[in-house]
Amino acid sequence: MTRTYVVTGSASGIGAATAELLRERGFRVIGVDMRDAEVIADLSTPAGRQAAAQGAIDAADGQIDAVVAAAGISAPIPLTVAVNYFGVTEFLEALAPTLAKSAAPRAAVVSSMATLQPNSVELVDALLSGDEAKALEVGGALADQGPKIGYLNYPSSKRAVSRWVRRESITPTWAGAHIPLNAVAPGTVLTAMTKMLLETPESVAMVDANVPMPLNYHSEPVVIAGLLAWLTSEENTHVTGQTIYVDGGADASIRGDDIWS
């Protein structure tokens, strides 16, 4: 039987590349996005996430084999944490019971190498506690201080979602149901979201200073899609709880050769 995948953020960027790659391989894909998708939904609100999950279940006739949560934004506002954290975690939690019915269930999310950048500990803690009201309050206070401080919403959301993946991957909901749960952390990917950041030599230099990529430089979205496809394939039986950096060497450049001490 053909595997059925649910892909959020399927209308653009990494989500679109993943949906396209999976379809090329003969799989059934149910896209979830605010436009141009099988399920039109807004992952920034609790009601929107529940509607998205139910819409995906209905579209799949109750049979979902894998989920790729790729939807995300990088604006210096609290909406970023609503989409990037709760739009991932609550959506996956809502689909977990259906996913567990598959013979080979898998789940993967898109984090970022921004997990390694400065972040708000207070915001990360609020996210991991599941307190969306508090998280939005903290994120809003950051945004009120201007875009430079407001940007902390983005790395904080990605740090939190990677920590959530690591924490949840070994619980009865995921490991207990034989569901590998992982994250990928891209470096600089050539998408609509990064287009403005790469418009001038000065902005490119700034990006490259923060995300050094000595191997093959900036990547196309399909590079990330390939790893997401493997992580959610039947071949992956034991990789779980990981945030895998697909970043041309940015992590190694920034953290060096000893991350265990």
Sequence and secondary structure as in RCSB ss.txt:
>XXXX:A:sequence
MTRTYVVTGSASGIGAATAELLRERGFRVIGVDMRDAEVIADLSTPAGRQAAAQGAIDAADGQIDAVVAAAGISA
PIPLTVAVNYFGVTEFLEALAPTLAKSAAPRAAVVSSMATLQPNSVELVDALLSGDEAKALEVGGALADQGPKIG
YLNYPSSKRAVSRWVRRESITPTWAGAHIPLNAVAPGTVLTAMTKMLLETPESVAMVDANVPMPLNYHSEPVVIA
GLLAWLTSEENTHVTGQTIYVDGGADASIRGDDIWS
>XXXX:A:secstr
   EEEEETTTSHHHHHHHHHHHHTT EEEEEESSSSSEE  TTSHHHHHHHHHHHHHHTTT   EEEE      
SSTHHHIIIIIHHHHHHHHHHHHHTTSSS EEEEE  GGGGS   HHHHHHHHTT HHHHHHHHHHHHTT HHHH
TTHHHHHHHHHHHHHHHHTTSTTTGGGT  EEEEEE SB SHHHHGGGSSHHHHHHHHHHS  TTTSSB HHHHH
HHHHHHTSTT SS  S EEEESTTHHHHHHTT    
